């Protein structure tokens, strides 16, 4: 097996970009948490806070669980990455990913179809288990009213209505965060430009 070493010379800007993105993401998340916390406090002061709103705000503040990726490429990457890492223990993760990517591109179509099929099976299995856990969670959260289909339909309508309201509110907050992020980016650019002019 021939392993191609990628060019490890990166510019200063390329190496700083991930750090900057992490800082920006952390900043946006902090602002988001602050906004929701302030909203909660203001609703509490105004006497408008209900248990439902408290639960909704708590859900907005908590981080969402990342969904696993299901594709033939990711299945291949999981398996092949181990082999590459075993053969080259001192290799950087980016280099390993580059090699795995090139190996996937050269893989014959039959094997790609096999990996894609396995990935689809895993995805179907995951979705089936996540749907059952979601339905059990929603049934625990719902009121213990009668089990008639009419009540269930009303509950679903109510949930959809609340979800739409939440989505609207979240879009509004997202726009505010984006404005704040753009403002911060402009300030960073101004600082960089002023630093460049001083030199």
C-alpha positions as semicolon CSV with decimal commas, in nm:
position;residue;x (nm);y (nm);z (nm)
1;X;0,000;0,000;0,000
2;X;0,137;0,337;-0,103
3;X;0,060;0,624;0,129
4;X;0,075;0,975;-0,007
5;X;0,192;1,242;0,235
6;X;-0,011;1,564;0,192
7;X;0,163;1,899;0,191
8;X;0,200;1,994;0,557
9;X;0,296;2,357;0,491
10;X;0,002;2,571;0,594
11;X;-0,013;2,947;0,601
12;X;-0,054;3,126;0,932
13;X;-0,405;3,229;0,826
14;X;-0,504;2,865;0,752
15;X;-0,384;2,745;1,092
16;X;-0,561;3,028;1,274
17;X;-0,895;2,985;1,094
18;X;-1,019;2,686;1,301
19;X;-0,928;2,865;1,624
20;X;-1,113;3,177;1,514
21;X;-1,418;2,972;1,418
22;X;-1,417;2,798;1,756
23;X;-1,398;3,133;1,933
24;X;-1,678;3,276;1,719
25;X;-1,897;2,970;1,781
26;X;-1,834;2,991;2,154
27;X;-1,916;3,362;2,150
28;X;-2,242;3,307;1,958
29;X;-2,342;3,026;2,196
30;X;-2,264;3,245;2,496
31;X;-2,473;3,529;2,352
32;X;-2,757;3,287;2,280
33;X;-2,750;3,157;2,639
34;X;-2,739;3,512;2,774
35;X;-3,034;3,620;2,558
36;X;-3,248;3,326;2,667
37;X;-3,151;3,373;3,032
38;X;-3,239;3,744;3,012
39;X;-3,567;3,658;2,843
40;X;-3,644;3,415;3,122
41;X;-3,567;3,677;3,386
42;X;-3,784;3,940;3,217
43;X;-4,076;3,700;3,182
44;X;-4,036;3,608;3,549
45;X;-4,042;3,977;3,650
46;X;-4,349;4,045;3,437
47;X;-4,527;3,745;3,586
48;X;-4,563;3,583;3,245
49;X;-4,342;3,283;3,312
50;X;-4,525;2,954;3,298
51;X;-4,394;2,601;3,337
52;X;-4,430;2,543;2,962
53;X;-4,223;2,850;2,879
54;X;-3,963;2,751;3,137
55;X;-3,930;2,407;2,974
56;X;-3,907;2,559;2,626
57;X;-3,633;2,803;2,729
58;X;-3,443;2,525;2,903
59;X;-3,456;2,320;2,582
60;X;-3,331;2,616;2,378
61;X;-3,037;2,672;2,612
62;X;-2,927;2,309;2,628
63;X;-2,712;2,183;2,345
64;X;-2,867;1,949;2,094
65;X;-2,725;1,604;2,059
66;X;-2,537;1,561;1,733
67;X;-2,693;1,310;1,500
68;X;-2,463;1,039;1,370
69;X;-2,369;1,045;1,004
70;X;-2,485;0,766;0,781
71;X;-2,318;0,735;0,445
72;X;-2,105;0,479;0,270
73;X;-1,810;0,715;0,289
74;X;-1,839;0,750;0,667
75;X;-1,868;0,373;0,711
76;X;-1,557;0,327;0,495
77;X;-1,375;0,606;0,679
78;X;-1,441;0,450;1,020
79;X;-1,297;0,117;0,911
80;X;-1,011;0,233;0,689
81;X;-0,895;0,510;0,922
82;X;-0,796;0,248;1,181
83;X;-0,580;0,068;0,924
84;X;-0,406;0,386;0,813
85;X;-0,351;0,498;1,172
86;X;-0,202;0,158;1,266
87;X;0,041;0,172;0,974
88;X;0,132;0,538;1,044
89;X;0,091;0,609;1,417
90;X;0,261;0,952;1,401
91;X;0,041;1,084;1,121
92;X;-0,175;1,389;1,186
93;X;-0,555;1,343;1,176
94;X;-0,587;1,574;0,874
95;X;-0,334;1,365;0,683
96;X;-0,518;1,044;0,773
97;X;-0,845;1,194;0,652
98;X;-0,680;1,301;0,327
99;X;-0,550;0,950;0,263
100;X;-0,884;0,790;0,347
101;X;-1,059;1,035;0,114
102;X;-0,826;0,946;-0,172
103;X;-0,873;0,575;-0,103
104;X;-1,253;0,620;-0,118
105;X;-1,224;0,794;-0,454
106;X;-1,024;0,505;-0,597
107;X;-1,249;0,235;-0,448
108;X;-1,441;0,033;-0,709
109;X;-1,815;0,096;-0,744
110;X;-1,923;-0,247;-0,616
111;X;-1,759;-0,186;-0,281
112;X;-1,902;0,166;-0,264
113;X;-2,251;0,026;-0,322
114;X;-2,189;-0,228;-0,046
115;X;-2,082;0,045;0,199
116;X;-2,380;0,264;0,101
117;X;-2,617;-0,029;0,156
118;X;-2,472;-0,099;0,502
119;X;-2,497;0,273;0,586
120;X;-2,862;0,282;0,481
121;X;-2,936;-0,020;0,702
122;X;-2,768;0,153;0,998
123;X;-2,962;0,473;0,929
124;X;-3,295;0,287;0,915
125;X;-3,212;0,108;1,239
126;X;-3,116;0,436;1,409
127;X;-3,430;0,615;1,293
128;X;-3,650;0,329;1,412
129;X;-3,497;0,337;1,760
130;X;-3,495;0,717;1,781
131;X;-3,863;0,736;1,679
132;X;-3,962;0,495;1,957
133;X;-3,762;0,691;2,215
134;X;-3,911;1,022;2,094
135;X;-4,265;0,888;2,116
136;X;-4,203;0,758;2,466
137;X;-4,065;1,100;2,570
138;X;-4,362;1,289;2,428
139;X;-4,606;1,050;2,592
140;X;-4,436;1,107;2,929
141;X;-4,455;1,485;2,880
142;X;-4,819;1,493;2,777
143;X;-5,100;1,535;3,027
144;X;-5,261;1,219;3,156
145;X;-5,596;1,289;2,989
146;X;-5,809;1,027;2,824
147;X;-5,654;0,814;2,551
148;X;-5,912;0,897;2,289
149;X;-5,793;0,972;1,939
150;X;-5,956;1,314;1,956
151;X;-5,743;1,412;2,255
152;X;-5,432;1,286;2,082
153;X;-5,512;1,492;1,772
154;X;-5,566;1,803;1,985
155;X;-5,235;1,741;2,161
156;X;-5,057;1,704;1,828
157;X;-5,211;2,027;1,696
158;X;-5,112;2,207;2,013
159;X;-4,757;2,072;1,990
160;X;-4,729;2,180;1,626
161;X;-4,855;2,526;1,717
162;X;-4,603;2,558;2,000
163;X;-4,327;2,426;1,775
164;X;-4,406;2,688;1,511
165;X;-4,401;2,961;1,774
166;X;-4,068;2,834;1,899
167;X;-3,927;2,821;1,548
168;X;-4,037;3,180;1,486
169;X;-3,879;3,293;1,810
170;X;-3,563;3,098;1,737
171;X;-3,538;3,249;1,386
172;X;-3,576;3,593;1,538
173;X;-3,301;3,521;1,791
174;X;-3,085;3,369;1,517
175;X;-3,115;3,688;1,311
176;X;-3,012;3,890;1,616
177;X;-2,714;3,660;1,668
178;X;-2,615;3,686;1,302
179;X;-2,628;4,067;1,323
180;X;-2,413;4,054;1,635
181;X;-2,172;3,815;1,464
182;X;-2,141;4,041;1,158
183;X;-2,080;4,337;1,385
184;X;-1,806;4,145;1,565
185;X;-1,649;4,036;1,236
186;X;-1,641;4,397;1,117
187;X;-1,474;4,502;1,441
188;X;-1,216;4,223;1,401
189;X;-1,148;4,332;1,043
190;X;-1,107;4,693;1,154
191;X;-0,860;4,584;1,421
192;X;-0,664;4,376;1,170
193;X;-0,659;4,666;0,924
194;X;-0,545;4,909;1,190
195;X;-0,274;4,664;1,300
196;X;-0,159;4,633;0,937
197;X;-0,151;5,012;0,894
198;X;0,058;5,054;1,210
199;X;0,320;4,818;1,071
